Amino acid sequence: MAKTIRGRGSLCYFNYLYSGEQVGRALIGTDFSSEKEREEFARDLPAGGEGFRSCHPPGKVTTAHLPGG
């Protein structure tokens, strides 16, 4: 994921709890200097890649539970 965001934005939040599963979940927050950069990043975000299996922006229900959502 670091390769995907490098030079485009900043990782500002990372939450992961290992609970013994073979595959875990992490919540990652990103920060961009403009809405346009955020939209471009979300558009170009691969669904999977080196070191991660599934990656997608949160939906409206999840976003509503986040601070500022």
N, C-alpha and C positions, 0 to 999 in steps of 0.2 A: 504494500500500500504506500510505503514511503516513496517508492519510485514513481507512483502514479500522481502523487500530490506535489512532489518536489518542484519548486519554481512556480507553482500556481497558487498555493495557499499555505496555510499552517494547520497542523494538527493541534487542536486546543483542548481536547478531552479524549480520554481513553479509559474505558471501564471493561474489565474482563475478570471473571471469577472462575478459576479452575474448579470444577466439581466432579472430576473423574470421568467425564464423557470422552469418547474418542474425538469428537468434534465439539468445540466450544463456540460460544457466541461472544462478540465484543461490540460495545457501542463506541463509536468513534465520532468525535465532533471536529468539524473543520471550520476554518475562518478564512474569508476571502476579502480582498480590499474593495470589491464591487459585486453587485448583484449579477452583472454580466459574467464575471469570472466564475461565480458559483454555478450559474446556469450552464456554462460551457463545461465545467468540471463534471456536473451531474450528467450531462448529455454524453460525455466521452467516457464515463466510468465503466470499466469492464465488469461484467457480472461475476467473473472469477479471474484468478491470476496466480502468480507465484506467491505462495504463503497464505492465500485466502481462497475459499471455495465459493462464497456467495457474498455479494456486496450490492446493496441498493439503498437509495435514500429512504428514510422512514415515511410511512403513510400519514395521512391526516390524523388518524386516531392516536398514533404514537407521538406525533409532533405536538398534539394538544396537551400531552402530559409533561412535556419538557419545559424548563424555564423559558419564558419569552414566547412559548408556543401559543 
